[in-house]
């Protein structure tokens, strides 16, 4: 179960770093950064699948 907590921490860290950079750059220049959007999306996907994994491991 420890790996699940590490995956949650990793996903939140990715979301904060890439999402924060995206928002700051969007406010300052008005441009969308594709690499930041991709990084943010990867963080969301990791979070989503980690939560599914946690729920399924609690059921069994």
CHARMM-style PDB file with segment names, atoms N, HN, CA, C and O in Angstrom:
ATOM      1  N   UNK     1       0.817  -1.197   0.000  1.00  0.00      PROA
ATOM      2  CA  UNK     1       0.000   0.000   0.000  1.00  0.00      PROA
ATOM      3  C   UNK     1       0.865   1.268   0.000  1.00  0.00      PROA
ATOM      4  O   UNK     1       0.378   2.361  -0.287  1.00  0.00      PROA
ATOM      5  N   UNK     2       2.142   1.109   0.322  1.00  0.00      PROA
ATOM      6  HN  UNK     2       2.538   0.221   0.556  1.00  0.00      PROA
ATOM      7  CA  UNK     2       3.030   2.261   0.346  1.00  0.00      PROA
ATOM      8  C   UNK     2       3.216   2.868  -1.045  1.00  0.00      PROA
ATOM      9  O   UNK     2       3.301   4.087  -1.194  1.00  0.00      PROA
ATOM     10  N   UNK     3       3.276   2.010  -2.051  1.00  0.00      PROA
ATOM     11  HN  UNK     3       3.206   1.020  -1.929  1.00  0.00      PROA
ATOM     12  CA  UNK     3       3.480   2.504  -3.415  1.00  0.00      PROA
ATOM     13  C   UNK     3       2.298   3.363  -3.853  1.00  0.00      PROA
ATOM     14  O   UNK     3       2.461   4.306  -4.628  1.00  0.00      PROA
ATOM     15  N   UNK     4       1.112   3.037  -3.355  1.00  0.00      PROA
ATOM     16  HN  UNK     4       0.979   2.271  -2.726  1.00  0.00      PROA
ATOM     17  CA  UNK     4      -0.073   3.809  -3.695  1.00  0.00      PROA
ATOM     18  C   UNK     4       0.050   5.234  -3.158  1.00  0.00      PROA
ATOM     19  O   UNK     4      -0.298   6.192  -3.849  1.00  0.00      PROA
ATOM     20  N   UNK     5       0.539   5.374  -1.936  1.00  0.00      PROA
ATOM     21  HN  UNK     5       0.821   4.597  -1.375  1.00  0.00      PROA
ATOM     22  CA  UNK     5       0.730   6.715  -1.372  1.00  0.00      PROA
ATOM     23  C   UNK     5       1.783   7.494  -2.150  1.00  0.00      PROA
ATOM     24  O   UNK     5       1.630   8.696  -2.371  1.00  0.00      PROA
ATOM     25  N   UNK     6       2.846   6.820  -2.563  1.00  0.00      PROA
ATOM     26  HN  UNK     6       2.971   5.844  -2.383  1.00  0.00      PROA
ATOM     27  CA  UNK     6       3.878   7.486  -3.360  1.00  0.00      PROA
ATOM     28  C   UNK     6       3.322   7.944  -4.707  1.00  0.00      PROA
ATOM     29  O   UNK     6       3.665   9.022  -5.193  1.00  0.00      PROA
ATOM     30  N   UNK     7       2.475   7.131  -5.298  1.00  0.00      PROA
ATOM     31  HN  UNK     7       2.196   6.255  -4.904  1.00  0.00      PROA
ATOM     32  CA  UNK     7       1.877   7.508  -6.584  1.00  0.00      PROA
ATOM     33  C   UNK     7       0.947   8.711  -6.416  1.00  0.00      PROA
ATOM     34  O   UNK     7       0.912   9.592  -7.275  1.00  0.00      PROA
ATOM     35  N   UNK     8       0.189   8.750  -5.309  1.00  0.00      PROA
ATOM     36  HN  UNK     8       0.217   8.034  -4.612  1.00  0.00      PROA
ATOM     37  CA  UNK     8      -0.660   9.911  -5.048  1.00  0.00      PROA
ATOM     38  C   UNK     8       0.176  11.175  -4.868  1.00  0.00      PROA
ATOM     39  O   UNK     8      -0.157  12.225  -5.418  1.00  0.00      PROA
ATOM     40  N   UNK     9       1.254  11.076  -4.105  1.00  0.00      PROA
ATOM     41  HN  UNK     9       1.524  10.223  -3.659  1.00  0.00      PROA
ATOM     42  CA  UNK     9       2.127  12.226  -3.901  1.00  0.00      PROA
ATOM     43  C   UNK     9       2.756  12.677  -5.215  1.00  0.00      PROA
ATOM     44  O   UNK     9       2.847  13.874  -5.487  1.00  0.00      PROA
ATOM     45  N   UNK    10       3.184  11.724  -6.021  1.00  0.00      PROA
ATOM     46  HN  UNK    10       3.110  10.752  -5.800  1.00  0.00      PROA
ATOM     47  CA  UNK    10       3.776  12.049  -7.315  1.00  0.00      PROA
ATOM     48  C   UNK    10       2.772  12.755  -8.219  1.00  0.00      PROA
ATOM     49  O   UNK    10       3.108  13.742  -8.874  1.00  0.00      PROA
ATOM     50  N   UNK    11       1.539  12.252  -8.255  1.00  0.00      PROA
ATOM     51  HN  UNK    11       1.265  11.450  -7.723  1.00  0.00      PROA
ATOM     52  CA  UNK    11       0.538  12.868  -9.127  1.00  0.00      PROA
ATOM     53  C   UNK    11       0.211  14.285  -8.672  1.00  0.00      PROA
ATOM     54  O   UNK    11       0.071  15.180  -9.506  1.00  0.00      PROA
ATOM     55  N   UNK    12       0.086  14.505  -7.366  1.00  0.00      PROA
ATOM     56  HN  UNK    12       0.200  13.778  -6.688  1.00  0.00      PROA
ATOM     57  CA  UNK    12      -0.178  15.860  -6.881  1.00  0.00      PROA
ATOM     58  C   UNK    12       0.989  16.794  -7.175  1.00  0.00      PROA
ATOM     59  O   UNK    12       0.783  17.957  -7.523  1.00  0.00      PROA
ATOM     60  N   UNK    13       2.205  16.293  -7.038  1.00  0.00      PROA
ATOM     61  HN  UNK    13       2.372  15.348  -6.756  1.00  0.00      PROA
ATOM     62  CA  UNK    13       3.384  17.103  -7.329  1.00  0.00      PROA
ATOM     63  C   UNK    13       3.431  17.489  -8.807  1.00  0.00      PROA
ATOM     64  O   UNK    13       3.724  18.637  -9.142  1.00  0.00      PROA
ATOM     65  N   UNK    14       3.144  16.533  -9.685  1.00  0.00      PROA
ATOM     66  HN  UNK    14       2.906  15.601  -9.412  1.00  0.00      PROA
ATOM     67  CA  UNK    14       3.126  16.814 -11.126  1.00  0.00      PROA
ATOM     68  C   UNK    14       2.045  17.836 -11.457  1.00  0.00      PROA
ATOM     69  O   UNK    14       2.276  18.757 -12.240  1.00  0.00      PROA
ATOM     70  N   UNK    15       0.862  17.674 -10.860  1.00  0.00      PROA
ATOM     71  HN  UNK    15       0.674  16.925 -10.224  1.00  0.00      PROA
ATOM     72  CA  UNK    15      -0.242  18.598 -11.116  1.00  0.00      PROA
ATOM     73  C   UNK    15       0.113  20.005 -10.647  1.00  0.00      PROA
ATOM     74  O   UNK    15      -0.155  20.981 -11.347  1.00  0.00      PROA
ATOM     75  N   UNK    16       0.716  20.110  -9.464  1.00  0.00      PROA
ATOM     76  HN  UNK    16       0.934  19.317  -8.895  1.00  0.00      PROA
ATOM     77  CA  UNK    16       1.076  21.430  -8.931  1.00  0.00      PROA
ATOM     78  C   UNK    16       2.151  22.093  -9.782  1.00  0.00      PROA
ATOM     79  O   UNK    16       2.043  23.275 -10.108  1.00  0.00      PROA
ATOM     80  N   UNK    17       3.189  21.340 -10.144  1.00  0.00      PROA
ATOM     81  HN  UNK    17       3.277  20.380  -9.878  1.00  0.00      PROA
ATOM     82  CA  UNK    17       4.293  21.933 -10.907  1.00  0.00      PROA
ATOM     83  C   UNK    17       3.840  22.347 -12.303  1.00  0.00      PROA
ATOM     84  O   UNK    17       4.002  23.504 -12.691  1.00  0.00      PROA
ATOM     85  N   UNK    18       3.275  21.409 -13.056  1.00  0.00      PROA
ATOM     86  HN  UNK    18       3.144  20.470 -12.741  1.00  0.00      PROA
ATOM     87  CA  UNK    18       2.911  21.721 -14.438  1.00  0.00      PROA
ATOM     88  C   UNK    18       1.687  22.630 -14.516  1.00  0.00      PROA
ATOM     89  O   UNK    18       1.635  23.527 -15.357  1.00  0.00      PROA
ATOM     90  N   UNK    19       0.705  22.406 -13.647  1.00  0.00      PROA
ATOM     91  HN  UNK    19       0.748  21.677 -12.963  1.00  0.00      PROA
ATOM     92  CA  UNK    19      -0.474  23.266 -13.641  1.00  0.00      PROA
ATOM     93  C   UNK    19      -0.151  24.683 -13.210  1.00  0.00      PROA
ATOM     94  O   UNK    19      -0.657  25.648 -13.784  1.00  0.00      PROA
ATOM     95  N   UNK    20       0.701  24.806 -12.189  1.00  0.00      PROA
ATOM     96  HN  UNK    20       1.113  24.022 -11.724  1.00  0.00      PROA
ATOM     97  CA  UNK    20       1.096  26.135 -11.725  1.00  0.00      PROA
ATOM     98  C   UNK    20       1.869  26.903 -12.775  1.00  0.00      PROA
ATOM     99  O   UNK    20       1.620  28.087 -13.002  1.00  0.00      PROA
ATOM    100  N   UNK    21       2.808  26.225 -13.414  1.00  0.00      PROA
ATOM    101  HN  UNK    21       3.010  25.263 -13.229  1.00  0.00      PROA
ATOM    102  CA  UNK    21       3.583  26.871 -14.477  1.00  0.00      PROA
ATOM    103  C   UNK    21       2.676  27.286 -15.628  1.00  0.00      PROA
ATOM    104  O   UNK    21       2.841  28.364 -16.198  1.00  0.00      PROA
ATOM    105  N   UNK    22       1.726  26.435 -15.966  1.00  0.00      PROA
ATOM    106  HN  UNK    22       1.592  25.559 -15.503  1.00  0.00      PROA
ATOM    107  CA  UNK    22       0.791  26.745 -17.042  1.00  0.00      PROA
ATOM    108  C   UNK    22      -0.029  27.986 -16.709  1.00  0.00      PROA
ATOM    109  O   UNK    22      -0.165  28.884 -17.539  1.00  0.00      PROA
ATOM    110  N   UNK    23      -0.573  28.035 -15.499  1.00  0.00      PROA
ATOM    111  HN  UNK    23      -0.463  27.305 -14.825  1.00  0.00      PROA
ATOM    112  CA  UNK    23      -1.416  29.167 -15.108  1.00  0.00      PROA
ATOM    113  C   UNK    23      -0.610  30.461 -15.044  1.00  0.00      PROA
ATOM    114  O   UNK    23      -1.062  31.503 -15.520  1.00  0.00      PROA
ATOM    115  N   UNK    24       0.579  30.395 -14.457  1.00  0.00      PROA
ATOM    116  HN  UNK    24       0.947  29.549 -14.071  1.00  0.00      PROA
ATOM    117  CA  UNK    24       1.416  31.599 -14.360  1.00  0.00      PROA
ATOM    118  C   UNK    24       1.774  32.130 -15.749  1.00  0.00      PROA
ATOM    119  O   UNK    24       1.693  33.334 -15.995  1.00  0.00      PROA
ATOM    120  N   UNK    25       2.166  31.243 -16.644  1.00  0.00      PROA
ATOM    121  HN  UNK    25       2.232  30.265 -16.444  1.00  0.00      PROA
ATOM    122  CA  UNK    25       2.539  31.681 -17.995  1.00  0.00      PROA
ATOM    123  C   UNK    25       1.316  32.172 -18.762  1.00  0.00      PROA
ATOM    124  O   UNK    25       1.418  33.114 -19.548  1.00  0.00      PROA
ATOM    125  N   UNK    26       0.170  31.550 -18.545  1.00  0.00      PROA
ATOM    126  HN  UNK    26       0.087  30.785 -17.906  1.00  0.00      PROA
ATOM    127  CA  UNK    26      -1.056  31.977 -19.218  1.00  0.00      PROA
ATOM    128  C   UNK    26      -1.455  33.379 -18.766  1.00  0.00      PROA
ATOM    129  O   UNK    26      -1.879  34.198 -19.581  1.00  0.00      PROA
ATOM    130  N   UNK    27      -1.322  33.655 -17.480  1.00  0.00      PROA
ATOM    131  HN  UNK    27      -0.978  32.990 -16.818  1.00  0.00      PROA
ATOM    132  CA  UNK    27      -1.681  34.981 -16.967  1.00  0.00      PROA
ATOM    133  C   UNK    27      -0.704  36.045 -17.465  1.00  0.00      PROA
ATOM    134  O   UNK    27      -1.111  37.145 -17.839  1.00  0.00      PROA
ATOM    135  N   UNK    28       0.588  35.709 -17.466  1.00  0.00      PROA
ATOM    136  HN  UNK    28       0.919  34.816 -17.162  1.00  0.00      PROA
ATOM    137  CA  UNK    28       1.596  36.703 -17.850  1.00  0.00      PROA
ATOM    138  C   UNK    28       1.575  37.023 -19.340  1.00  0.00      PROA
ATOM    139  O   UNK    28       1.666  38.190 -19.719  1.00  0.00      PROA
ATOM    140  N   UNK    29       1.456  35.996 -20.197  1.00  0.00      PROA
ATOM    141  HN  UNK    29       1.382  35.047 -19.889  1.00  0.00      PROA
ATOM    142  CA  UNK    29       1.588  36.230 -21.637  1.00  0.00      PROA
ATOM    143  C   UNK    29       0.324  35.933 -22.432  1.00  0.00      PROA
ATOM    144  O   UNK    29       0.183  36.412 -23.558  1.00  0.00      PROA
ATOM    145  N   UNK    30      -0.587  35.163 -21.879  1.00  0.00      PROA
ATOM    146  HN  UNK    30      -0.472  34.774 -20.965  1.00  0.00      PROA
ATOM    147  CA  UNK    30      -1.792  34.801 -22.609  1.00  0.00      PROA
ATOM    148  C   UNK    30      -1.588  33.655 -23.581  1.00  0.00      PROA
ATOM    149  O   UNK    30      -2.451  33.395 -24.419  1.00  0.00      PROA
ATOM    150  N   UNK    31      -0.453  32.960 -23.482  1.00  0.00      PROA
ATOM    151  HN  UNK    31       0.249  33.171 -22.802  1.00  0.00      PROA
ATOM    152  CA  UNK    31      -0.152  31.849 -24.386  1.00  0.00      PROA
ATOM    153  C   UNK    31      -0.366  30.517 -23.678  1.00  0.00      PROA
ATOM    154  O   UNK    31      -0.111  30.375 -22.482  1.00  0.00      PROA
ATOM    155  N   UNK    32      -0.838  29.550 -24.449  1.00  0.00      PROA
ATOM    156  HN  UNK    32      -1.045  29.665 -25.420  1.00  0.00      PROA
ATOM    157  CA  UNK    32      -0.982  28.188 -23.942  1.00  0.00      PROA
ATOM    158  C   UNK    32       0.309  27.423 -24.214  1.00  0.00      PROA
ATOM    159  O   UNK    32       0.808  27.422 -25.339  1.00  0.00      PROA
ATOM    160  N   UNK    33       0.842  26.785 -23.203  1.00  0.00      PROA
ATOM    161  HN  UNK    33       0.437  26.786 -22.289  1.00  0.00      PROA
ATOM    162  CA  UNK    33       2.042  25.971 -23.365  1.00  0.00      PROA
ATOM    163  C   UNK    33       1.627  24.506 -23.468  1.00  0.00      PROA
ATOM    164  O   UNK    33       1.117  23.925 -22.510  1.00  0.00      PROA
ATOM    165  N   UNK    34       1.848  23.924 -24.628  1.00  0.00      PROA
ATOM    166  HN  UNK    34       2.262  24.396 -25.407  1.00  0.00      PROA
ATOM    167  CA  UNK    34       1.414  22.558 -24.867  1.00  0.00      PROA
ATOM    168  C   UNK    34       2.127  21.570 -23.953  1.00  0.00      PROA
ATOM    169  O   UNK    34       1.502  20.627 -23.468  1.00  0.00      PROA
ATOM    170  N   UNK    35       3.409  21.761 -23.709  1.00  0.00      PROA
ATOM    171  HN  UNK    35       3.917  22.527 -24.104  1.00  0.00      PROA
ATOM    172  CA  UNK    35       4.133  20.824 -22.854  1.00  0.00      PROA
ATOM    173  C   UNK    35       3.614  20.858 -21.420  1.00  0.00      PROA
ATOM    174  O   UNK    35       3.599  19.829 -20.745  1.00  0.00      PROA
ATOM    175  N   UNK    36       3.191  22.019 -20.952  1.00  0.00      PROA
ATOM    176  HN  UNK    36       3.202  22.855 -21.501  1.00  0.00      PROA
ATOM    177  CA  UNK    36       2.638  22.114 -19.603  1.00  0.00      PROA
ATOM    178  C   UNK    36       1.256  21.462 -19.530  1.00  0.00      PROA
ATOM    179  O   UNK    36       0.913  20.841 -18.524  1.00  0.00      PROA
ATOM    180  N   UNK    37       0.471  21.600 -20.587  1.00  0.00      PROA
ATOM    181  HN  UNK    37       0.750  22.104 -21.405  1.00  0.00      PROA
ATOM    182  CA  UNK    37      -0.844  20.958 -20.625  1.00  0.00      PROA
ATOM    183  C   UNK    37      -0.686  19.441 -20.634  1.00  0.00      PROA
ATOM    184  O   UNK    37      -1.437  18.736 -19.961  1.00  0.00      PROA
ATOM    185  N   UNK    38       0.279  18.937 -21.387  1.00  0.00      PROA
ATOM    186  HN  UNK    38       0.889  19.509 -21.934  1.00  0.00      PROA
ATOM    187  CA  UNK    38       0.528  17.494 -21.432  1.00  0.00      PROA
ATOM    188  C   UNK    38       0.981  16.992 -20.066  1.00  0.00      PROA
ATOM    189  O   UNK    38       0.502  15.958 -19.601  1.00  0.00      PROA
ATOM    190  N   UNK    39       1.893  17.705 -19.419  1.00  0.00      PROA
ATOM    191  HN  UNK    39       2.282  18.545 -19.796  1.00  0.00      PROA
ATOM    192  CA  UNK    39       2.346  17.316 -18.086  1.00  0.00      PROA
ATOM    193  C   UNK    39       1.215  17.317 -17.076  1.00  0.00      PROA
ATOM    194  O   UNK    39       1.108  16.398 -16.264  1.00  0.00      PROA
ATOM    195  N   UNK    40       0.377  18.331 -17.115  1.00  0.00      PROA
ATOM    196  HN  UNK    40       0.464  19.078 -17.774  1.00  0.00      PROA
ATOM    197  CA  UNK    40      -0.782  18.407 -16.225  1.00  0.00      PROA
ATOM    198  C   UNK    40      -1.733  17.240 -16.473  1.00  0.00      PROA
ATOM    199  O   UNK    40      -2.260  16.654 -15.528  1.00  0.00      PROA
ATOM    200  N   UNK    41      -1.953  16.900 -17.747  1.00  0.00      PROA
ATOM    201  HN  UNK    41      -1.524  17.376 -18.516  1.00  0.00      PROA
ATOM    202  CA  UNK    41      -2.834  15.782 -18.097  1.00  0.00      PROA
ATOM    203  C   UNK    41      -2.278  14.454 -17.602  1.00  0.00      PROA
ATOM    204  O   UNK    41      -3.033  13.601 -17.135  1.00  0.00      PROA
ATOM    205  N   UNK    42      -0.971  14.273 -17.699  1.00  0.00      PROA
ATOM    206  HN  UNK    42      -0.357  14.966 -18.078  1.00  0.00      PROA
ATOM    207  CA  UNK    42      -0.341  13.050 -17.189  1.00  0.00      PROA
ATOM    208  C   UNK    42      -0.541  12.956 -15.680  1.00  0.00      PROA
ATOM    209  O   UNK    42      -0.821  11.874 -15.163  1.00  0.00      PROA
ATOM    210  N   UNK    43      -0.402  14.063 -14.972  1.00  0.00      PROA
ATOM    211  HN  UNK    43      -0.175  14.942 -15.392  1.00  0.00      PROA
ATOM    212  CA  UNK    43      -0.637  14.076 -13.531  1.00  0.00      PROA
ATOM    213  C   UNK    43      -2.066  13.703 -13.180  1.00  0.00      PROA
ATOM    214  O   UNK    43      -2.301  12.956 -12.230  1.00  0.00      PROA
ATOM    215  N   UNK    44      -3.022  14.218 -13.941  1.00  0.00      PROA
ATOM    216  HN  UNK    44      -2.831  14.824 -14.713  1.00  0.00      PROA
ATOM    217  CA  UNK    44      -4.431  13.881 -13.716  1.00  0.00      PROA
ATOM    218  C   UNK    44      -4.670  12.397 -13.974  1.00  0.00      PROA
ATOM    219  O   UNK    44      -5.379  11.745 -13.208  1.00  0.00      PROA
ATOM    220  N   UNK    45      -4.085  11.854 -15.049  1.00  0.00      PROA
ATOM    221  HN  UNK    45      -3.509  12.384 -15.671  1.00  0.00      PROA
ATOM    222  CA  UNK    45      -4.247  10.431 -15.354  1.00  0.00      PROA
ATOM    223  C   UNK    45      -3.645   9.549 -14.264  1.00  0.00      PROA
ATOM    224  O   UNK    45      -4.257   8.558 -13.865  1.00  0.00      PROA
ATOM    225  N   UNK    46      -2.460   9.896 -13.782  1.00  0.00      PROA
ATOM    226  HN  UNK    46      -1.963  10.701 -14.106  1.00  0.00      PROA
ATOM    227  CA  UNK    46      -1.845   9.118 -12.703  1.00  0.00      PROA
ATOM    228  C   UNK    46      -2.728   9.163 -11.463  1.00  0.00      PROA
ATOM    229  O   UNK    46      -2.925   8.138 -10.810  1.00  0.00      PROA
ATOM    230  N   UNK    47      -3.261  10.332 -11.131  1.00  0.00      PROA
ATOM    231  HN  UNK    47      -3.101  11.165 -11.661  1.00  0.00      PROA
ATOM    232  CA  UNK    47      -4.146  10.465  -9.977  1.00  0.00      PROA
ATOM    233  C   UNK    47      -5.393   9.611 -10.148  1.00  0.00      PROA
ATOM    234  O   UNK    47      -5.798   8.911  -9.221  1.00  0.00      PROA
ATOM    235  N   UNK    48      -5.997   9.662 -11.318  1.00  0.00      PROA
ATOM    236  HN  UNK    48      -5.668  10.231 -12.071  1.00  0.00      PROA
ATOM    237  CA  UNK    48      -7.218   8.905 -11.596  1.00  0.00      PROA
ATOM    238  C   UNK    48      -6.986   7.404 -11.446  1.00  0.00      PROA
ATOM    239  O   UNK    48      -7.750   6.720 -10.765  1.00  0.00      PROA
ATOM    240  N   UNK    49      -5.930   6.893 -12.084  1.00  0.00      PROA
ATOM    241  HN  UNK    49      -5.309   7.448 -12.637  1.00  0.00      PROA
ATOM    242  CA  UNK    49      -5.675   5.460 -12.023  1.00  0.00      PROA
ATOM    243  C   UNK    49      -5.210   5.011 -10.642  1.00  0.00      PROA
ATOM    244  O   UNK    49      -5.475   3.876 -10.246  1.00  0.00      PROA
ATOM    245  N   UNK    50      -4.523   5.875  -9.905  1.00  0.00      PROA
ATOM    246  HN  UNK    50      -4.307   6.797 -10.226  1.00  0.00      PROA
ATOM    247  CA  UNK    50      -4.113   5.532  -8.545  1.00  0.00      PROA
ATOM    248  C   UNK    50      -5.321   5.432  -7.629  1.00  0.00      PROA
ATOM    249  O   UNK    50      -5.380   4.546  -6.776  1.00  0.00      PROA
ATOM    250  N   UNK    51      -6.283   6.329  -7.794  1.00  0.00      PROA
ATOM    251  HN  UNK    51      -6.234   7.048  -8.486  1.00  0.00      PROA
ATOM    252  CA  UNK    51      -7.493   6.253  -6.976  1.00  0.00      PROA
ATOM    253  C   UNK    51      -8.306   5.005  -7.305  1.00  0.00      PROA
ATOM    254  O   UNK    51      -8.878   4.386  -6.407  1.00  0.00      PROA
ATOM    255  N   UNK    52      -8.365   4.631  -8.579  1.00  0.00      PROA
ATOM    256  HN  UNK    52      -7.901   5.134  -9.308  1.00  0.00      PROA
ATOM    257  CA  UNK    52      -9.049   3.390  -8.958  1.00  0.00      PROA
ATOM    258  C   UNK    52      -8.331   2.192  -8.365  1.00  0.00      PROA
ATOM    259  O   UNK    52      -8.970   1.272  -7.855  1.00  0.00      PROA
ATOM    260  N   UNK    53      -7.004   2.196  -8.427  1.00  0.00      PROA
ATOM    261  HN  UNK    53      -6.485   2.944  -8.842  1.00  0.00      PROA
ATOM    262  CA  UNK    53      -6.193   1.109  -7.876  1.00  0.00      PROA
ATOM    263  C   UNK    53      -6.409   0.994  -6.370  1.00  0.00      PROA
ATOM    264  O   UNK    53      -6.536  -0.111  -5.843  1.00  0.00      PROA
ATOM    265  N   UNK    54      -6.450   2.131  -5.677  1.00  0.00      PROA
ATOM    266  HN  UNK    54      -6.347   3.029  -6.105  1.00  0.00      PROA
ATOM    267  CA  UNK    54      -6.661   2.126  -4.226  1.00  0.00      PROA
ATOM    268  C   UNK    54      -8.034   1.557  -3.886  1.00  0.00      PROA
ATOM    269  O   UNK    54      -8.166   0.765  -2.953  1.00  0.00      PROA
ATOM    270  N   UNK    55      -9.058   1.960  -4.642  1.00  0.00      PROA
ATOM    271  HN  UNK    55      -8.951   2.603  -5.400  1.00  0.00      PROA
ATOM    272  CA  UNK    55     -10.417   1.487  -4.372  1.00  0.00      PROA
ATOM    273  C   UNK    55     -10.536  -0.010  -4.632  1.00  0.00      PROA
ATOM    274  O   UNK    55     -11.174  -0.724  -3.859  1.00  0.00      PROA
ATOM    275  N   UNK    56      -9.930  -0.489  -5.713  1.00  0.00      PROA
ATOM    276  HN  UNK    56      -9.412   0.091  -6.341  1.00  0.00      PROA
ATOM    277  CA  UNK    56     -10.030  -1.916  -6.032  1.00  0.00      PROA
ATOM    278  C   UNK    56      -9.228  -2.767  -5.051  1.00  0.00      PROA
ATOM    279  O   UNK    56      -9.612  -3.904  -4.781  1.00  0.00      PROA
ATOM    280  N   UNK    57      -8.127  -2.248  -4.513  1.00  0.00      PROA
ATOM    281  HN  UNK    57      -7.816  -1.323  -4.733  1.00  0.00      PROA
ATOM    282  CA  UNK    57      -7.348  -3.031  -3.548  1.00  0.00      PROA
ATOM    283  C   UNK    57      -8.032  -3.072  -2.186  1.00  0.00      PROA
ATOM    284  O   UNK    57      -7.819  -4.016  -1.425  1.00  0.00      PROA
ATOM    285  N   UNK    58      -8.843  -2.077  -1.863  1.00  0.00      PROA
ATOM    286  HN  UNK    58      -9.015  -1.310  -2.481  1.00  0.00      PROA
ATOM    287  CA  UNK    58      -9.593  -2.104  -0.607  1.00  0.00      PROA
ATOM    288  C   UNK    58     -10.746  -3.098  -0.682  1.00  0.00      PROA
ATOM    289  O   UNK    58     -11.131  -3.677   0.334  1.00  0.00      PROA
ATOM    290  N   UNK    59     -11.299  -3.302  -1.877  1.00  0.00      PROA
ATOM    291  HN  UNK    59     -10.986  -2.832  -2.702  1.00  0.00      PROA
ATOM    292  CA  UNK    59     -12.416  -4.225  -2.034  1.00  0.00      PROA
ATOM    293  C   UNK    59     -11.985  -5.678  -1.899  1.00  0.00      PROA
ATOM    294  O   UNK    59     -12.767  -6.511  -1.441  1.00  0.00      PROA
ATOM    295  N   UNK    60     -10.768  -5.992  -2.285  1.00  0.00      PROA
ATOM    296  HN  UNK    60     -10.133  -5.315  -2.657  1.00  0.00      PROA
ATOM    297  CA  UNK    60     -10.330  -7.389  -2.238  1.00  0.00      PROA
ATOM    298  C   UNK    60      -9.623  -7.732  -0.950  1.00  0.00      PROA
ATOM    299  OT1 UNK    60      -9.197  -8.872  -0.764  1.00  0.00      PROA
TER     300      UNK     60
END
